[in-house]
Amino acid sequence: MVTSSCRAELLMVVVTLELVPPRLRGGLTRWLTEIGPGVFVGRVSSLVRDQLWELIITEAAATGRAVLVNRAANEQGYEIRMHGDSKRRVVDVDGLQLVANKHAAWLDWRDDEEDIN
């Protein structure tokens, strides 16, 4: 039987992977369930989550893309992490994490924001 204190320590995570080595996908199945091609879900501690993210970044460094979403104590209730050459980027807007698609107008907006900071 799982106690409530044990449940509090395990956080639900969702990971999506693209263009990564098969060994990375196989390695993640030790901790998470692959519910679709490159889509993993599970409950792990924050320590395991962070170690898995470091493994993903290391293994997917050259060509891969990855997204990790986990529960967080913020307004949205979750946190988004992205890695790799993606056409999307997480941006912070007034404390909210939003996903911006890269296109010409967004690039102009991003450059303006960087000039302000």
TORZALO-156659 format. One line per 4 residues: number of its first residue (from 0); their letters; for each residue y, x, z of C-alpha. Coordinates in nm, 3 decimals. Example, Ala and Ser with C-alpha at 12.3 -4.5 7.8 and 13.67 -1.06 7.14 Angstrom:
2
0	AS	-0.450:1.230:0.780  -0.106:1.367:0.714
END
This chain:
117
0	MVTS	0.000:0.000:0.000  0.344:0.130:-0.092  0.604:0.113:0.183  0.964:0.007:0.124
4	SCRA	1.092:0.353:0.219  0.877:0.506:-0.056  1.008:0.254:-0.311  1.367:0.345:-0.227
8	ELLM	1.302:0.706:-0.325  1.159:0.626:-0.668  1.407:0.551:-0.943  1.335:0.377:-1.271
12	VVVT	1.411:0.594:-1.573  1.401:0.533:-1.947  1.383:0.828:-2.188  1.404:0.821:-2.567
16	LELV	1.314:1.125:-2.775  1.360:1.206:-3.144  1.252:1.511:-3.341  1.090:1.688:-3.046
20	PPRL	0.769:1.894:-3.031  0.451:1.692:-2.963  0.388:1.903:-2.651  0.705:1.762:-2.494
24	RGGL	0.596:1.404:-2.557  0.252:1.488:-2.415  0.404:1.657:-2.113  0.620:1.357:-2.030
28	TRWL	0.315:1.129:-2.023  0.211:1.303:-1.700  0.507:1.134:-1.530  0.613:0.845:-1.754
32	TEIG	0.444:0.585:-1.974  0.510:0.602:-2.348  0.568:0.235:-2.436  0.659:0.304:-2.799
36	PGVF	0.699:0.608:-3.023  0.934:0.838:-2.831  1.022:0.575:-2.566  0.915:0.652:-2.209
40	VGRV	0.958:0.452:-1.890  0.860:0.510:-1.529  0.959:0.549:-1.167  1.014:0.899:-1.035
44	SSLV	1.213:1.070:-0.762  1.556:1.207:-0.844  1.416:1.561:-0.815  1.143:1.492:-1.072
48	RDQL	1.394:1.311:-1.296  1.625:1.613:-1.295  1.338:1.854:-1.360  1.215:1.638:-1.649
52	WELI	1.567:1.636:-1.795  1.584:2.017:-1.778  1.244:2.036:-1.951  1.366:1.797:-2.222
56	ITEA	1.683:1.999:-2.281  1.484:2.322:-2.304  1.215:2.188:-2.537  1.449:1.983:-2.758
60	AATG	1.720:2.250:-2.781  1.690:2.335:-3.150  1.649:2.006:-3.336  1.566:1.732:-3.089
64	RAVL	1.766:1.444:-2.951  1.716:1.276:-2.615  1.866:1.000:-2.404  1.788:0.940:-2.037
68	VNRA	1.904:0.629:-1.850  1.855:0.591:-1.478  1.974:0.373:-1.195  2.294:0.494:-1.028
72	ANEQ	2.528:0.380:-0.751  2.823:0.301:-0.978  2.995:-0.002:-1.126  2.745:-0.030:-1.411
76	GYEI	2.438:0.033:-1.199  2.308:0.303:-1.435  2.389:0.648:-1.572  2.341:0.773:-1.930
80	RMHG	2.262:1.131:-2.029  2.247:1.243:-2.393  2.140:1.569:-2.550  2.117:1.700:-2.904
84	DSKR	2.281:1.652:-3.238  2.350:1.283:-3.218  2.599:1.059:-3.390  2.670:0.906:-3.050
88	RVVD	2.837:1.047:-2.743  2.881:0.922:-2.388  3.248:0.890:-2.298  3.400:0.799:-1.962
92	VDGL	3.658:0.522:-1.983  3.809:0.432:-1.646  3.487:0.517:-1.464  3.259:0.335:-1.709
96	QLVA	3.017:0.519:-1.932  3.045:0.394:-2.288  2.869:0.515:-2.601  3.103:0.606:-2.886
100	NKHA	2.984:0.633:-3.244  3.117:0.935:-3.427  3.331:0.845:-3.725  3.672:0.955:-3.850
104	AWLD	3.875:0.724:-3.622  3.672:0.825:-3.318  3.719:1.193:-3.395  4.096:1.142:-3.407
108	WRDD	4.085:0.954:-3.075  3.869:1.224:-2.915  4.105:1.499:-3.028  4.402:1.307:-2.884
112	EEDI	4.219:1.268:-2.550  4.138:1.640:-2.536  4.504:1.725:-2.604  4.609:1.511:-2.306
116	N	4.356:1.675:-2.072
END
